[in-house]
């Protein structure tokens, strides 16, 4: 293994200096000129008076050019550093290992646990490591050894998301241990979900929506007609059905969404034929539903932050309000809309404004019944608000 390079960088902007002192973990793209340096290079960041501020590493991804690792000048970025960070993260989540009703959760969450660009998820004894840059991937051997030193596991898989936009590149890899048999069945609040750790960047379930699915199952679904738009593998629909929904309709553009959603119902003992699964562009479904005069008591609206179909390009920051505006006519009087976005560039205030504008366009009033952010295992830091990217509102229509 080649010797890692360490460089010095000086912060001349007092605002940036203050941000780093306050714990801001991201190296913004315009802070330093780093293009000539290799990914994974360590940086000693100093003030213009040559006082130490932080140690960071170069790891280019869509959000920035690297991450702060420590503000302790004496701390070495070595095996013990990674082992300690992982051990601390595991200890914070000790209660999850005792929970029999939930066997899938986030074990290490990037900058929220002190190492930006690195994620580790737990799936019923199997681990999935996600690398978000070439830079963090250069620490791969240290991270894997830290895993061996701190947690027992059946097997380890990895996902490489090296493109600057965070997209998935290359095939995922089985790393070590015992290969999983897929689907790997995991539990979440007593519901069973089929997951695939060896099939591209996504596993079949978004773990950050665990509490939202629980609320749908426990409080909102019984006896209700439920529409799940941008349904992926139908996890919200399954939660609604398990909560006693009178019917569920799952809509997604991807052809494979049908078989994946059918599988999720089947592993819970629910006949997929008893539910509606529609392979259609969600944006087209609005016109279809209006034409058929379809109305729902609960609508889950959880689009990707960016989506493109043949006729439509959707960006949450620009288009979410219009999406809600089109959804409202499908809600029954007193119906509930579960509006969700994972767009980190949309603040909670902006999101609520989008909702307000959409209801105002229909001259309708509403109540926000519940508000959810990322669950506790998706650790975040107040110094980096974008790390708490998830925003979910349970909204009841009035009038």
C-alpha positions as CSV (number, residue, x, y, z in Angstrom):
1,X,0.0,0.0,0.0
2,X,1.5,3.3,-1.1
3,X,2.3,6.0,1.5
4,X,-0.5,8.5,1.7
5,X,0.3,12.1,0.8
6,X,-0.4,14.9,3.2
7,X,-0.6,18.5,2.0
8,X,-1.2,21.8,3.8
9,X,-3.9,24.3,2.9
10,X,-4.5,27.7,4.3
11,X,-7.9,29.2,4.9
12,X,-7.8,33.0,4.1
13,X,-11.6,33.6,4.3
14,X,-12.7,34.2,7.9
15,X,-16.2,33.0,7.2
16,X,-14.8,29.6,6.1
17,X,-12.5,29.5,9.1
18,X,-15.5,30.1,11.4
19,X,-17.5,27.3,9.7
20,X,-14.7,24.8,10.2
21,X,-14.3,25.8,13.8
22,X,-18.1,25.3,14.4
23,X,-17.9,21.8,13.0
24,X,-18.9,22.2,9.4
25,X,-17.6,18.9,7.9
26,X,-17.7,19.5,4.1
27,X,-14.9,21.0,2.0
28,X,-16.9,23.1,-0.5
29,X,-15.6,22.9,-4.1
30,X,-14.5,26.6,-4.2
31,X,-12.5,26.5,-0.9
32,X,-9.2,25.1,-2.2
33,X,-7.6,24.3,-5.5
34,X,-7.3,20.5,-5.2
35,X,-7.5,19.3,-8.8
36,X,-3.8,18.5,-9.0
37,X,-3.9,16.3,-5.9
38,X,-4.8,12.6,-5.8
39,X,-8.1,11.4,-4.3
40,X,-7.6,10.3,-0.7
41,X,-4.8,12.8,0.0
42,X,-4.9,14.1,3.6
43,X,-5.0,17.9,4.2
44,X,-3.9,19.8,7.2
45,X,-6.1,22.9,7.1
46,X,-4.5,26.0,8.8
47,X,-5.5,29.6,9.4
48,X,-3.7,32.4,7.6
49,X,-1.8,32.8,10.9
50,X,-0.7,29.2,10.5
51,X,-2.8,27.8,13.4
52,X,-4.2,24.3,12.9
53,X,-7.9,24.1,12.1
54,X,-8.6,20.5,10.9
55,X,-7.5,17.4,9.1
56,X,-9.5,16.4,6.0
57,X,-9.3,14.2,3.0
58,X,-9.8,14.8,-0.7
59,X,-12.9,12.9,-1.9
60,X,-14.7,14.6,-4.8
61,X,-18.5,14.0,-5.1
62,X,-21.4,16.0,-6.1
63,X,-21.7,18.0,-2.8
64,X,-18.0,19.0,-2.4
65,X,-14.4,18.1,-2.7
66,X,-13.7,16.3,0.6
67,X,-14.6,16.0,4.2
68,X,-13.1,17.0,7.6
69,X,-12.1,14.0,9.7
70,X,-10.8,15.6,12.9
71,X,-10.2,18.9,14.5
72,X,-7.6,17.3,16.9
73,X,-4.1,18.1,15.6
74,X,-2.6,15.1,17.4
75,X,-5.1,12.6,16.0
76,X,-3.6,10.2,13.4
77,X,-5.8,9.1,10.5
78,X,-4.9,5.4,10.8
79,X,-6.4,2.0,11.6
80,X,-7.3,3.0,15.2
81,X,-9.1,6.1,14.0
82,X,-11.4,4.1,11.7
83,X,-11.9,1.4,14.3
84,X,-12.8,3.9,17.0
85,X,-15.3,5.8,14.7
86,X,-17.0,2.6,13.8
87,X,-17.1,1.3,17.4
88,X,-18.7,4.6,18.5
89,X,-21.3,4.4,15.8
90,X,-22.2,0.8,16.8
91,X,-22.5,1.7,20.4
92,X,-24.9,4.5,19.6
93,X,-27.1,1.9,17.9
94,X,-26.8,-0.9,20.4
95,X,-30.6,-1.0,20.9
96,X,-31.1,-1.8,17.2
97,X,-29.2,-5.1,17.7
98,X,-31.6,-6.1,20.4
99,X,-34.8,-5.4,18.4
100,X,-36.4,-8.5,17.0
101,X,-39.1,-6.6,15.0
102,X,-36.5,-4.6,13.0
103,X,-33.4,-6.2,11.5
104,X,-32.3,-3.6,9.0
105,X,-30.9,-0.1,9.8
106,X,-28.2,2.4,9.1
107,X,-25.0,1.4,11.1
108,X,-22.7,4.3,10.0
109,X,-24.0,7.5,8.5
110,X,-21.2,9.5,6.8
111,X,-20.5,12.9,8.3
112,X,-23.1,12.3,11.0
113,X,-20.7,9.6,12.4
114,X,-17.5,11.5,11.6
115,X,-16.4,10.2,8.2
116,X,-18.1,11.9,5.3
117,X,-18.6,9.9,2.1
118,X,-18.9,6.5,3.9
119,X,-22.1,4.6,4.8
120,X,-22.6,1.2,6.3
121,X,-26.0,-0.5,6.5
122,X,-27.0,-3.6,8.4
123,X,-29.4,-6.2,6.9
124,X,-30.1,-9.1,9.2
125,X,-26.4,-10.0,9.7
126,X,-25.2,-8.7,6.3
127,X,-23.4,-5.4,5.8
128,X,-23.4,-3.1,2.9
129,X,-20.6,-0.5,2.6
130,X,-21.3,2.4,0.3
131,X,-18.3,4.5,-0.9
132,X,-19.2,7.9,-2.3
133,X,-15.8,8.9,-3.8
134,X,-12.6,7.5,-5.0
135,X,-11.1,9.4,-2.0
136,X,-12.9,7.4,0.7
137,X,-12.3,4.2,-1.3
138,X,-8.6,4.6,-0.8
139,X,-9.2,3.9,2.9
140,X,-11.0,0.7,2.0
141,X,-8.6,-1.7,3.7
142,X,-8.7,0.3,7.0
143,X,-12.5,0.4,6.9
144,X,-12.8,-3.3,6.3
145,X,-10.4,-4.1,9.1
146,X,-12.4,-1.8,11.4
147,X,-15.5,-3.8,10.5
148,X,-13.8,-7.1,11.3
149,X,-12.6,-5.6,14.6
150,X,-15.9,-4.3,15.8
151,X,-18.8,-6.4,14.5
152,X,-19.7,-10.0,13.7
153,X,-21.3,-10.5,10.4
154,X,-22.5,-13.1,7.9
155,X,-21.1,-11.3,4.8
156,X,-20.1,-7.9,3.5
157,X,-21.1,-6.3,0.2
158,X,-20.1,-2.9,-1.2
159,X,-21.6,-0.2,-3.5
160,X,-19.3,2.2,-5.4
161,X,-20.9,5.5,-6.2
162,X,-17.8,7.3,-7.6
163,X,-19.4,9.5,-10.3
164,X,-19.4,13.2,-9.2
165,X,-23.2,13.3,-9.3
166,X,-23.4,10.4,-6.9
167,X,-24.7,7.9,-9.4
168,X,-23.8,4.3,-9.4
169,X,-20.8,3.1,-11.3
170,X,-19.6,-0.4,-11.9
171,X,-21.0,-3.6,-10.5
172,X,-21.4,-4.0,-6.8
173,X,-19.1,-6.6,-5.2
174,X,-19.4,-9.3,-2.7
175,X,-16.4,-8.6,-0.4
176,X,-16.1,-11.3,2.2
177,X,-17.8,-13.7,4.6
178,X,-20.7,-15.9,3.3
179,X,-22.5,-14.9,0.2
180,X,-26.2,-14.1,0.9
181,X,-29.1,-16.0,-0.5
182,X,-31.5,-13.6,-2.2
183,X,-34.0,-12.3,-1.6
184,X,-32.6,-11.7,1.9
185,X,-35.7,-11.2,4.1
186,X,-35.4,-8.5,6.7
187,X,-37.9,-7.2,9.3
188,X,-39.0,-3.7,9.9
189,X,-41.5,-3.0,12.6
190,X,-42.7,-6.6,12.2
191,X,-43.2,-6.3,8.4
192,X,-41.1,-8.5,6.2
193,X,-39.2,-7.0,3.2
194,X,-37.3,-8.8,0.4
195,X,-33.9,-7.2,-0.2
196,X,-31.1,-7.8,-2.7
197,X,-27.6,-6.7,-1.7
198,X,-26.2,-7.9,-5.0
199,X,-28.4,-6.2,-7.6
200,X,-27.2,-2.6,-8.3
201,X,-27.1,0.5,-6.1
202,X,-30.5,0.0,-4.3
203,X,-31.5,-3.0,-2.2
204,X,-35.3,-2.9,-2.5
205,X,-36.1,-0.7,0.6
206,X,-35.2,2.8,1.7
207,X,-34.3,2.4,5.3
208,X,-34.7,6.1,6.1
209,X,-38.5,5.8,5.8
210,X,-38.9,3.3,8.6
211,X,-40.8,5.5,11.0
212,X,-43.0,6.9,8.2
213,X,-44.1,3.3,7.2
214,X,-44.8,2.5,10.8
215,X,-47.1,5.5,11.2
216,X,-48.9,4.6,8.0
217,X,-49.4,1.1,9.3
218,X,-50.3,2.0,12.9
219,X,-52.4,5.2,12.5
220,X,-53.5,6.0,9.0
221,X,-54.2,2.9,6.8
222,X,-57.0,1.0,8.4
223,X,-60.0,0.9,6.1
224,X,-58.5,3.4,3.7
225,X,-58.0,3.5,-0.1
226,X,-54.3,4.1,-0.5
227,X,-52.4,5.4,-3.5
228,X,-48.6,5.1,-3.5
229,X,-46.9,7.1,-6.3
230,X,-43.3,6.5,-7.4
231,X,-43.8,3.3,-5.5
232,X,-40.4,1.5,-6.3
233,X,-40.9,-1.9,-4.7
234,X,-44.1,-1.0,-2.9
235,X,-42.9,-0.7,0.6
236,X,-45.4,2.0,1.6
237,X,-48.2,-0.1,0.0
238,X,-47.2,-3.2,2.0
239,X,-47.2,-1.1,5.3
240,X,-50.6,0.2,4.4
241,X,-52.0,-3.3,3.6
242,X,-50.5,-4.6,6.8
243,X,-52.2,-1.8,8.6
244,X,-55.6,-2.8,7.3
245,X,-56.0,-0.6,4.2
246,X,-59.2,-1.5,2.2
247,X,-57.1,-1.3,-1.0
248,X,-53.7,-0.2,-2.2
249,X,-52.6,1.1,-5.6
250,X,-48.9,1.2,-6.4
251,X,-47.7,3.3,-9.4
252,X,-44.2,3.3,-10.8
253,X,-42.7,3.7,-14.3
254,X,-40.1,0.9,-14.0
255,X,-41.2,-2.4,-15.6
256,X,-39.6,-4.4,-12.8
257,X,-41.6,-2.6,-10.1
258,X,-44.5,-5.0,-10.7
259,X,-42.6,-8.2,-9.9
260,X,-40.7,-6.5,-7.0
261,X,-43.9,-5.2,-5.5
262,X,-45.7,-8.5,-5.9
263,X,-42.8,-10.1,-4.1
264,X,-43.1,-7.7,-1.2
265,X,-46.7,-8.5,-0.7
266,X,-46.1,-12.2,-1.1
267,X,-43.4,-12.5,1.6
268,X,-46.0,-10.9,4.0
269,X,-48.7,-13.5,3.1
270,X,-50.7,-11.0,1.1
271,X,-52.0,-12.1,-2.3
272,X,-50.6,-9.5,-4.8
273,X,-53.8,-10.1,-6.9
274,X,-55.8,-8.4,-4.2
275,X,-53.8,-5.2,-4.7
276,X,-53.5,-2.9,-7.7
277,X,-50.0,-2.6,-9.2
278,X,-49.7,-0.1,-12.1
279,X,-46.6,0.3,-14.3
280,X,-47.1,3.8,-15.5
281,X,-45.4,7.2,-15.4
282,X,-46.7,8.7,-12.2
283,X,-47.1,12.0,-14.0
284,X,-49.5,10.3,-16.5
285,X,-51.4,8.6,-13.7
286,X,-52.9,11.9,-12.6
287,X,-54.8,12.2,-15.9
288,X,-55.7,8.5,-15.8
289,X,-57.1,8.7,-12.3
290,X,-59.1,11.9,-13.0
291,X,-60.6,10.3,-16.2
292,X,-61.6,7.2,-14.1
293,X,-62.8,9.5,-11.3
294,X,-60.6,7.6,-8.8
295,X,-60.3,9.1,-5.3
296,X,-58.1,8.0,-2.4
297,X,-58.1,8.5,1.4
298,X,-54.3,8.4,1.7
299,X,-51.8,9.3,-0.9
300,X,-48.0,8.7,-0.5
301,X,-46.0,11.1,-2.7
302,X,-42.3,10.2,-2.5
303,X,-40.6,11.1,-5.8
304,X,-36.9,11.0,-6.3
305,X,-35.2,14.4,-6.1
306,X,-34.6,14.1,-9.8
307,X,-36.5,12.0,-12.3
308,X,-36.8,12.0,-16.1
309,X,-39.3,10.1,-18.3
310,X,-39.9,10.5,-22.0
311,X,-42.1,13.5,-21.6
312,X,-41.3,14.9,-18.1
313,X,-38.3,16.1,-16.2
314,X,-38.8,16.5,-12.5
315,X,-36.6,18.4,-10.0
316,X,-37.9,18.5,-6.5
317,X,-36.5,21.9,-5.8
318,X,-38.5,23.4,-8.7
319,X,-41.4,21.1,-9.4
320,X,-42.6,19.6,-6.1
321,X,-45.3,22.2,-5.6
322,X,-46.8,21.4,-9.0
323,X,-46.7,17.7,-8.2
324,X,-48.7,18.3,-5.0
325,X,-51.1,20.5,-6.9
326,X,-51.8,17.6,-9.3
327,X,-52.2,15.2,-6.5
328,X,-54.8,17.1,-4.4
329,X,-57.8,16.4,-6.7
330,X,-57.2,12.6,-6.1
331,X,-57.7,13.1,-2.3
332,X,-61.0,12.5,-0.7
333,X,-62.5,15.1,1.6
334,X,-60.5,14.9,4.8
335,X,-57.9,12.7,3.1
336,X,-54.3,12.5,4.1
337,X,-51.3,13.3,1.9
338,X,-47.9,11.9,2.9
339,X,-45.6,14.3,1.2
340,X,-41.9,13.4,1.2
341,X,-38.7,14.6,-0.4
342,X,-35.1,13.5,0.0
343,X,-33.7,16.6,-1.8
344,X,-31.0,18.0,0.4
345,X,-31.1,21.3,-1.4
346,X,-34.7,21.9,-0.3
347,X,-35.0,23.2,3.3
348,X,-37.9,22.4,5.6
349,X,-39.2,25.9,5.3
350,X,-39.1,25.8,1.4
351,X,-40.8,22.4,1.5
352,X,-43.7,23.7,3.6
353,X,-44.0,26.7,1.3
354,X,-44.3,24.4,-1.7
355,X,-47.1,22.5,0.1
356,X,-48.8,25.8,1.0
357,X,-48.7,27.1,-2.6
358,X,-50.2,23.9,-3.9
359,X,-53.1,24.0,-1.6
360,X,-53.6,27.7,-2.1
361,X,-53.9,27.0,-5.9
362,X,-57.0,24.9,-5.1
363,X,-58.2,27.4,-2.5
364,X,-58.1,24.6,0.1
365,X,-57.0,24.7,3.8
366,X,-55.1,21.9,5.5
367,X,-53.5,20.7,8.7
368,X,-50.0,19.3,9.1
369,X,-50.6,16.3,11.4
370,X,-47.0,15.1,11.7
371,X,-43.5,16.0,10.5
372,X,-40.6,13.6,10.1
373,X,-36.9,13.9,9.4
374,X,-34.2,11.2,9.2
375,X,-34.5,8.5,11.9
376,X,-32.0,8.4,14.8
377,X,-29.8,5.7,13.1
378,X,-29.3,8.2,10.2
379,X,-27.1,10.3,12.5
380,X,-26.6,13.9,11.4
381,X,-24.8,17.0,12.8
382,X,-26.4,20.4,13.4
383,X,-23.3,21.9,11.8
384,X,-24.3,20.4,8.5
385,X,-28.1,20.7,8.1
386,X,-28.1,19.1,4.6
387,X,-27.2,15.8,6.3
388,X,-30.7,15.7,7.6
389,X,-32.1,15.6,4.1
390,X,-35.4,13.8,4.5
391,X,-38.5,15.9,5.0
392,X,-41.9,14.2,5.4
393,X,-45.3,15.8,6.2
394,X,-48.6,14.1,7.0
395,X,-51.1,16.6,5.7
396,X,-54.9,16.4,6.2
397,X,-57.1,18.2,3.8
398,X,-59.9,20.5,5.0
399,X,-63.0,21.8,3.4
